[in-house]
């Protein structure tokens, strides 16, 4: 994948034409007032402090070049044909043009948009997985509007059972199906679900197949880096959530070798953070074990802390560097807060995360990945950090407007409870409070 320049991930703000509003938000339409169409949060919603709901914008290349070079009769040609459009086609088109943007850092370098079409005919489950996620995204993952999403998911699961038994040359599209089914299950099923754990195990089986079939670098398929990076992102996002007795170690020789090979390369989902995601995956497993058992390992803690402290992102894009640093601080905060308290260090790191991430405009595409470190940092803010707490609350509302994931609203509820306990003198961390609620809240 190509590396984006600083200008390649420019934020999109207002609609380009000054004509009649096409993308006005739901709240402005309800109030029958003109929406200025600023994305992800319009000016009226900003002033009211309201959650803004509007569709993601088409990227400029999609507006100027809506055609895609493809063989005659392909899915792309059919998709772009004028005239009647089926519900399935409309959902698939919505995914390609809009919903897929929540999966990547740079919407203009998006392998999960139109490039994914070449795999649909080879992997029937993939089309249904895309349409399922698209239907949920279109309705802001509203639990009352998931009928189409669940119907498409059921079709995808039926098909993928056969595909997983013998993926053969289709290992990559089958992995994409599993990835989308797992992530969307966590997004739609709510904070009390198992956050797609069964799909994560399926993804691991496919990753192990990939690693065993391409042990030599010269045998690596072109999708090798994307698949490893996407899997490690998923592992990082769930490392604190999966019970210890259901965790599968990721510190195998094969995965470590792959991380060393691709760790500092740009990844469409992970940016320049693939290596730090691997470290956080290990750290999160350890922290979850400490919460469950109370047993600590001083030597392992020192190793984990050293790895996180020494790591630096190989990146010259300011927003992506700030994001990678935020994840590094996220890991260091958690190992300190969960395993031992160093309050000055923890609060300082929390302030660094909050100030650096909220300084990035909410319209910037990289904000898609901010929720995880922002929750950790926000939960460690003290009562005197009033401005920073308010900034965190605003950013989570903006994130919901940006990617439609209801976990952002759950995070606001969790933060309110953590802050109330901490302001009352209880030194709790976000993971303890989340588990006490019976939640497995996956962000991102």
N, C-alpha and C positions, 0 to 999 in steps of 0.2 A: 504494500500500500504506500502511496506517496505521502510525503510529509507536508502538512499545510504550512503556508506562510502566515505571518501574523494577520495579513489582510484577508486570508482565505476564509477565516472563521468570523467574519465581521457580523455584528449584531444586525438583525433586521428590525426596523421599528415601524414606521407608519407605512400605510399602503401608498403605492407610487402615484396612483391617479387620484385626482381630487373630485371625481364624479360621485355617483350615488354609492353609498356604503354597501360593500359586498361581504365584508368580513366582520361586521359589527358584532359585539359580544352579546351573550344571552341576556345579561342584566340590562344593557342599554335598550335592547329590543323590547324587553318586558316593560321598561319604563317609557317606551316610545320616545326616546331622545336620540339625537345623532351621536354615534360613536366615532371617535377619532381614529379607531382601528390600530392604535399602538399595540404591539405584541411583545410580551405576553399579557400585559396589563394595560388597559386603556386609561386615559387621564381621569375620566369620571370615576372609575373604580378605584384608582389610586387615591383620589381625594376622599372617597367614602370609606376607604379601607376595606372594600368588598373584594370577594374572590371573583376574578374575571374569567369568564369562559368564552373562548373564541377558538376557531379552527386554526391549526398551524398554517403558516404561509407556504405557498408554492415557492420553490427555489427559483432563482433567475434563469438557470439553464433549462428548467422545466417549462417556464413560461415562453422562452425564446425558441426552444427546440423540443417540442413535445413528442417528436417522433424518435424512435430508437432503431438503429440499424439492426435488422434481424432477418432471418430467412422467411420466405413467403409462407403464410399460414401459421406463423408461430403465435404463442400466447400474447406476445406484445402487439402484433398486428391486430389481432382480434380485440384486444383491450382498447386500442386506440381507434377502432372503427367507429364512424359516426352512425347515428341512428339509435335504435333501441338498445338499452343497456340493462342486463340482468342484475338482480340483487347481488349475486356472487361477483360479477364483474365490477360493480360499483364498489363493493367492499375491498376487492383486490386493488382497484385503482386508488382508493382512499389510502390504503396501506402504502403503496408505492410512492404516492405524491406527498403524503402528509404524516401519517402515523409512524412510519419507519424512522422519522427524524428523532424520535425519543430514544432510539437505540444507539445513536452515534454522537461523537463530539462535533464533527463537521458535516452538516447535511449535504454539502457539495462533494464529499468523498464518502459515499454511503453504499457499501456493497449489499446492504439489505433493502435497497430501493430497487430500481429497474434491473440492475445486474442479477438479482435473484431469480428473475423469470426463467433463465436458462435451466434451472433445476426443477421447476414445477412439474414438467411433463415426466421427468425421471423419478420424482418422489411425490406421489399423490397426497401424502399426509401434509406436505409442506403448504400446499394451497389452502387447505382447511385451517392449518395453524395460523397462517397469515390472516385469513378472513375472520377467524375467531378473535384474534387480538385487535384487528381493525374495528370490528363491531363494538367491542368493549371500549376502545379508545374514543370512538366517535361519540359515545354517550358518557364520557368521563368516568368510566368504570362504575356507573351507578348500579347498585345491587338490584334495583327494581327494573333495570333495562338490559338484562344479561341473557335473554332467551336465545337470541341469535348467536351470541358468543358461545354459549354452552352447547348449542346444537352443533356448531362447527367444531368445537373442541372434541365432542364425542366422536364425530366422523374422523378427526385427525388421530385420536387415540386408537380407534379400531384399525385404521390403516397402519399405524406405526408399530403395532404389535408384530405384524408380519415383517415389516421392513427391518426391525431390530434383530430378528432371528438370523438374517443373512444380508447385511447391508452391502457387502461387496464393494463395487466402485461408487456406490451412493453414500458412502460414509459421511461426506460433508453435508449434503442436503438433509440426510436423516438427523445429523447433529443439529442443524438449524431448526428442524421441526421440534426436536426435544427441547432445545434452548427456549424457543418461543412458547411452547406449552408450559414449561416450568416457570418461566418468568411471569407469564400472564396468569397462571394459577395463583401465584403469590399476590399479584395485583388485584385479582377479582375476588378471591376467596376471603379476604379480610385478615386482620391481624391475629385472629385466633386459629388460623389454618396451619398446616405443616409447611408452608412456604415452598411448595413444589419439590420437597425432598426426594420423592420417588423419581421425578424427572432428572434431578441432579445425579442420582445414582446411574441412570441410563446414560447420561452424558459422559460420566466417568468411564463407563464401559467402552464407549466409542473412542474416547481419548486414548485409553489403553490400547485399543486396536490400532489406532493411528500411530502411536509411539512404537509398537512392536513391528509394524509393517514398514516403517521408515526410520529404522535405527541409525542409518548412515545419512549424513547431511545431503549427499548427492541424490538420495532417494526421497527427499522431502517433497511432497506435492505443493502446489502453489498456495493452497489454503491452509498449510500447516500453521503458520504464525497466527492467522486469524482465529483458527479453532482453539489453539492453546490459550491465546490471550482472552478469548471470550469465556472459556471454561474457568480460567483463574479469576476473572472478574466475578463470575457467578459464585465461585467458592468463597471469595473475599466477602461478598455481600451477605452470605449465609453463615459464615464461620462462627459467629457469636450465637446463632439461632438454633443450630442443629444440636440435639442432645449428644453428649459425649459418646454414648454407646451406639450411636448411629453414624458417627463420623468415620470417613475413610481418609487415612493419611494422604497428604499430597507431597510429602517430602521424600518421594521415591527417587532413585537414581535417574530414571528416565525423565521425570518431570523437571528435576533440578537441571539436568543437561539442556532440556528445551528452554528453560528460563534463562540460562546463561547465554544461549544462542540468540534469543529474540528479545531479551529483557529491555534493551534500550531502544528498540525500534518503535516507530509510530504504529499505533493500533487504532482502528476506527472507533472502537468502543472504549478502550482503556487509555487512549492517548499515549503518553510516555510512562505510564504507571504499571505496566505489566509486572515488573520485578517487585515493586512495593506491594502489589496485590498478592503476590505469592507469599511475601513475608507476613502480611496481615492475615492471610488464610491460616498460616501456622499459629500466629499469635492469638487469633480469635478462638481457635480450637483450645489452646492452653487456658485462656481466660474463662471459657465456658466450663472447662474441667475444674478450675479453681472455685468457681461459683457453686458447682454441684457437689464437690467433694471436700473443699477446704484445704486440699493438699497442694503445697507449693514446691517448686523445684528452683532453688536459687541459681544454679548453674544455667539452666535453660532460660530463666528470666534474663540473666545477664547477656546471654547469647542473642536472644530476641531483641533486647534493647540496643545492643551494639549494632546489629544488622540494620535496624531502623534508623539509628543515629547517623551511621556512616553513609547511608544511601543518599544519592543526589540524582535528580532527574536530568536526563540528557536532552535538554529542551531550551530553545531560545524564544518561544512564544510566551509572553508574560502570563496570559490567562491560564495556559496549560501548566506552566511551571508552578503557579500559585495553587492550582488544583492538586498537582502531585505532592507538593509540600504539605498541603492540608491533609492528605491521606497519611503521610508520614507522621505528622503530629497526632492525627487520629489514633494511630497505633500506639504511639508513645503515651498518650493520655490514658488509653484504656489499660495498658499494662501497669501504669502507675496507680490509677484509680481503683482497679479491681484487685491488684496483687499487693500494693503497698501505697500509702498516701505520701505524696510530696506536693503539698497544696500550692506552694508558690510556683513550682514548675508546671503543674497542671493548669492553673488559671492563666498563666502567661501563654501557654500553648493554645489554650482555648480562645483567648483574645486575638492571637495571631490568626487563627483559622477564621474566626468570625469577621474580623476587619478585612482580611485579604479577599475572602470569598464575596462578601457583600459589596466590596468595592468594584467588583465586576458587574457590569450592567446585567439585569435579569434577562434581557433579550439576547444575551450572548449564548450561543449554542452549548458551550461547555457547562452551563449551569445544570444541565441534565444530570451531571455526576456529583453535584454538591451535597445532596441530602445526607449521605452517610457521615462524612466528617462534620457536617453542620449540626447534626443531632448530638454527636459526641461532645463537640465544643459547647453547644448551647446548654447542654445539661450541666456543665461545670461552671457556668457563670454565676457569680454571687449576686446578692440583692442590690449591691451598689452598682452593678453593671447594667443599669436600666436601659441605656441607649443600645447596648449590644443585644440585650434580650429582645427589645423591640425590633431591631434589625433582623434578628433570627426569625421572629414571627412573620415579618413582612416577606422575607425571602422564601419561607415555606409556602406562603400563600401564592407568591409568584411562581414557585416551582409547580404547584398544582395547576396553575393557569398554563404553564409551559408544557408539561408532559401529561397532565390529566390524572396522575397517579394519586389515589386516595390515601396512600400511605403518608403523603405529606401532611394531610389533615390529621391523621392518627398521631403523627410526630408532634404536632402542636398540642394535642391533648396530653401526650406523655410528658412533654416538657413542662406543661402547667403543673402536673402532679409532682414531678421531680423538684421543680422550683419551690412549690409549697412545702415540701418535706425539708428541703435544704434551708429554706428561710426560717423554718421552725427548729433548726439546729440538728437535724438528722443528716449525717454524712453518707448519703446513698449515691449510687451511680445509676445511669440509665438502664443498664442491663438487669440489675436487681429489681428495679421498679417494673420493668417490662415483664419479667418472668413472674412477678407476684400477681400480675394481672392475667396471667395465662396467655400472654401474647407471644407471637413469633413475627414481629413486624419487620418485613423486608422493605428496604428503601432502595430505589434504583433498579 
